[in-house]
Amino acid sequence: MLYREGINVQQESTSPTIAFSPAAPEGGVMAHAFTVECKLTKRRDDIGDVKEVFSLLRSMGIDVQSNPEILASSSELERKYKEFMLKLEQEEHGLSALLKDASGSYFKETPDGWTEVKPPVETQVNVSISKTREAAEAERLWSYDAVSPGAKYKALIADLRGNLMKWLSKLGLDSKFEIGLGRGVSRGFGRACVKLSTVDLSSMISSMKSLLLKQLEKGYAVLQALSPVASTTLGGMGLSSVPSLAPSDTLTVPSSWIVSAITSLKAAFKLKTVAVYGKTMLVKGYSSRSRRPRPWITALAPGSIMVLKPSEESMKSREGLAEMLALSCLCGFNELSCIGLNFASPFEDKFPAWRREHDV
């Protein structure tokens, strides 16, 4: 929007300082890589479909917050998983085949169970009109699946140098304005109202820090991806990407990207990725400035779980390490966060363990 309105954002495109987290539906909890939903026991009420959603980790008796080290051993986790699925198969007569992976989806807890948070979608049918004949053109019928008016989303913007508010002020905009999103803006689609409000960063960091410190007591940090997670490198073959927070699997926090904007940060902590659980995906995009497609990026899908082991030197200052990890989770881990990648949060399993129907 800023580029289309004539604001010079050349420096921001080459040295980004504004990070945008993906917009999430209000009131929803993102399912992690070990979250499944049961398609067999499904009920309906005034809030829609209520499904049996549960955490495989809790069902296997694993408390990641108290024992994060168990995720570092994929063989031990696989053994527990096979034991649980065998037990489920024997007790529930083939129910394991009806389980569906729910990672990355958003759910909301209700008195009757968990319901998936989905915005209402409506189909809009369009036809191409000939400018010369002023009539419909043959075989030019298409449709949009559009989010219905009234849907609300929430995102976090990290404006590390305060440039965003300066640019909005130049356009005469304040904390509430309208923008156009997606395709079909000229035909009335994609009109959205944006409301900006400041957040208490210190309280958010403090909340994340307490979760991380409990994990670090066991020598590990466990993060859940809230957005696609990837690292890129530029070499002789062009841009390459890996589904990891760092190309070499060794993460430095805070990154040089954050330090360049917040110069008061000096300490650097190193962590090595020892295990990753989740799916991969391709991230595609389009640059409004160059008017060309962006290179495709291979990334971990939202909901994936990353297990990090700090170096011995970093563990000497767990307080500082936890604080810098929390800051990186909120502001984004590197410059790819300016296009919505590499946001995470300390892992916290909020979904229940499997319960048999007669136990509910």
MODA-V172361 format. One record per residue. N is the residue number from 0. OMEGA is omega as a letter, one per 40 degrees, with the letter a starting at -180 (NA if undefined). Layout:
N,OMEGA
N,OMEGA
This chain:
0,a
1,a
2,a
3,a
4,i
5,i
6,a
7,a
8,a
9,a
10,i
11,a
12,a
13,i
14,a
15,i
16,a
17,a
18,a
19,i
20,i
21,i
22,a
23,i
24,a
25,i
26,a
27,i
28,a
29,i
30,a
31,a
32,a
33,i
34,i
35,i
36,a
37,a
38,a
39,a
40,a
41,i
42,i
43,i
44,a
45,i
46,i
47,a
48,i
49,a
50,i
51,a
52,a
53,a
54,i
55,a
56,i
57,i
58,i
59,i
60,a
61,i
62,a
63,a
64,i
65,a
66,a
67,a
68,a
69,i
70,i
71,a
72,a
73,i
74,i
75,i
76,i
77,i
78,i
79,a
80,i
81,i
82,a
83,a
84,i
85,i
86,i
87,i
88,a
89,a
90,a
91,i
92,i
93,a
94,a
95,a
96,a
97,i
98,a
99,i
100,a
101,a
102,i
103,i
104,i
105,i
106,i
107,a
108,i
109,i
110,a
111,a
112,a
113,i
114,a
115,i
116,i
117,i
118,i
119,a
120,i
121,a
122,i
123,a
124,a
125,i
126,i
127,a
128,i
129,a
130,a
131,a
132,a
133,i
134,a
135,i
136,a
137,i
138,i
139,i
140,i
141,a
142,i
143,i
144,a
145,i
146,a
147,i
148,i
149,i
150,a
151,i
152,a
153,a
154,i
155,i
156,i
157,a
158,a
159,a
160,i
161,a
162,a
163,a
164,i
165,a
166,i
167,i
168,i
169,i
170,a
171,a
172,i
173,a
174,i
175,a
176,a
177,i
178,i
179,a
180,i
181,a
182,i
183,a
184,a
185,i
186,i
187,i
188,i
189,i
190,a
191,i
192,i
193,i
194,a
195,i
196,i
197,i
198,i
199,a
200,a
201,a
202,i
203,i
204,a
205,a
206,i
207,a
208,a
209,i
210,a
211,a
212,i
213,i
214,a
215,i
216,i
217,i
218,a
219,i
220,a
221,a
222,i
223,a
224,i
225,a
226,i
227,a
228,a
229,i
230,a
231,i
232,a
233,a
234,a
235,i
236,a
237,a
238,i
239,a
240,i
241,i
242,a
243,i
244,i
245,a
246,a
247,a
248,i
249,a
250,i
251,i
252,e
253,a
254,i
255,i
256,i
257,a
258,i
259,i
260,i
261,a
262,i
263,i
264,a
265,a
266,i
267,a
268,a
269,i
270,a
271,i
272,a
273,i
274,i
275,i
276,i
277,a
278,i
279,a
280,i
281,i
282,i
283,a
284,a
285,a
286,i
287,a
288,a
289,a
290,i
291,i
292,i
293,i
294,i
295,a
296,i
297,a
298,i
299,a
300,i
301,a
302,a
303,a
304,a
305,i
306,a
307,i
308,i
309,i
310,i
311,i
312,a
313,a
314,i
315,i
316,a
317,i
318,a
319,i
320,a
321,a
322,i
323,i
324,i
325,i
326,i
327,i
328,a
329,a
330,a
331,a
332,i
333,a
334,i
335,i
336,i
337,i
338,i
339,i
340,i
341,i
342,a
343,i
344,i
345,a
346,i
347,a
348,a
349,a
350,a
351,i
352,i
353,i
354,i
355,a
356,a
357,i
358,a
359,NA
